[in-house]
C-alpha cells in the first residue's frame, strides 16, 4: 500500500511539472509589446507579472468552482433531508390510519429514521 502512495505521489509530481511547463507556454503567448516575457539577459527586464497574473486568474477560477460545488452539495444535502422527513411523516400517517398505535415514526435525523414505541 505504501508503494502505491509513493507511485501516486511521483506521478502527481510529474503531472505538475508538465502543467507548469504548459503554463509557461501560455504565458509566453500572452507576452506584451512584442518582447518575450522572460529575458535570459536580465531578470529586471523579465515579464514575470504575466506568469503570476495567469496563476492568479487560474486560482480565482478554481475558487469559484469550489464555491459552486459547495453550494450544490449543500442544496443536495438539504433536498435529501427534506425527502427523508416527508417520507417519515407519510409512513407515520399511514401507520396512524392503519391503526398501528404501538409504533410512531417521529422524523428523520440525517437520513436515519427515529422510531419510538408507545
N, C-alpha and C positions, 0 to 999 in steps of 0.2 A: 504494500500500500504506500509506503514511504517513497519507493522508487517511482510510482505513478505520479505522486505530487511533485517530485523533483522534475520529472519529464514535463509535466504540465507547466511548471514554472519556467523551464528553459524555452519551451515553445512560446509562452506568452512574452518572454523577453525578446525572442527573435521576431515575433509579430510586431512588437512595439518598435523595434529598430526599423522594420520595413515601413510602418506607418509614419515614423518620424522622417524617414527619407522622402516619403510621399509628400509630407507637409512642406519639406524644404523645396521640393519641385513646384508645389503650388505657390509658395511664397516667391519663388524665382520668377514665375509667370506673372505675379502681381507687382512686379517692380515698377517704380515710378521714375519719370524723367529719362527713360531710355538707358539708365545705367543699372548694373547688377545690384542686387540687394545686399550681397556680401562681397566685400572687396578683399582680395588677397594681400594688397599692399598695406593698408592701414585699417585698423579696427574702427578708427574715428570716422572713416568715410563709409562704413558699412550701413546698411539699411535694416538693422535687426528689428526696428519698430514694426516693419511689415510682418515679420515672422511672429512676433509677440501679439500683434493685433489679430492675426489669423487664429492664434491659440486662444485669445480672449473671446473671439466670436464663437469658436467651437465649444468653449466652456459654457458660454451663455446658452447655446443651443442645447447642450447636454442638461443644464439646469432646468430649462423649460420642459424638456422631455421627461425629466424626473418628476417635476411638479405635476405634469399632466397625468403621468402614470399613477402617482399617489392619489390624486383626486378621483381617478377612475376606479382604483381599488377601494377607496372609501365608499364611493357610491354603490359599488357592487356588494360590499360587506353590509351596508345598510339595507339594500334590497333583499339580501338573503335573510337578514334578521327579521324584516317585516314579513317575508313569506313564511318563515317558521312560526312567527307569532300568530299570523292568520290561520295557519294550519292547526296550531294547538287550540285556538279558540273554536274552530269549526269542529274539531274532534270532541271538545268539551260540550258543545251544544248538541252534537249527535248523541253523546253518551247521556246527557240530561234528558233528551227527548225519548231515548230508548228505555229510560227508567233505570239506568245503571248508576245508582246513587252511591255505590261503595267506592268509586274512584272518580276524581275530578282532576282534569288537566289544568294547571294554573297558567302555563305560558311557556315561553321559550327563553332560555338563558344561553346565549351564544350558540344557538343551534341545537342545544340539548333540551329535551322536554322535561319538565318538572312535574312529577305526579305526587299527589297527596291522597292518602287513603282516609276516608271519612269513617 
